[in-house]
Amino acid sequence: MWVIPELVGHTLVTVLMLISLHWFIFLLNLPVASWNIYRYIMVPSGNMGVFDPTEIHNRGQLKSHMKEAMIKLGFHLLCFFMYLYSMILALIND
């Protein structure tokens, strides 16, 4: 249910960073956006989606999905504090 909004939101943020010429943040977001698009495209036919619970438990992929979730959590925390720092810096400089 949340895969498509995450995909669209992350791709939109990546494109906006490219348009606004924030190269470092764009290059930081590009691999994650590409990974989200790749994961969505490579869903086998017949599965419910990217996170099909039966496939995850039947194939023993729970550990790899948890690892991916923790990496995404760390990435989003890093981005949050980086964006917060950028906002505060922009407010101070004005």
ABEGO torsion letter per residue (X at the ends): XAAAAAAAAAAAAAAAAAAAGBAAAAAAAAAAAAAAAAAAAABBBGBAEABBAAAAAAAGAAAAAAAAAAAAAAAAAAAAAAAAAAAAAAAAAX
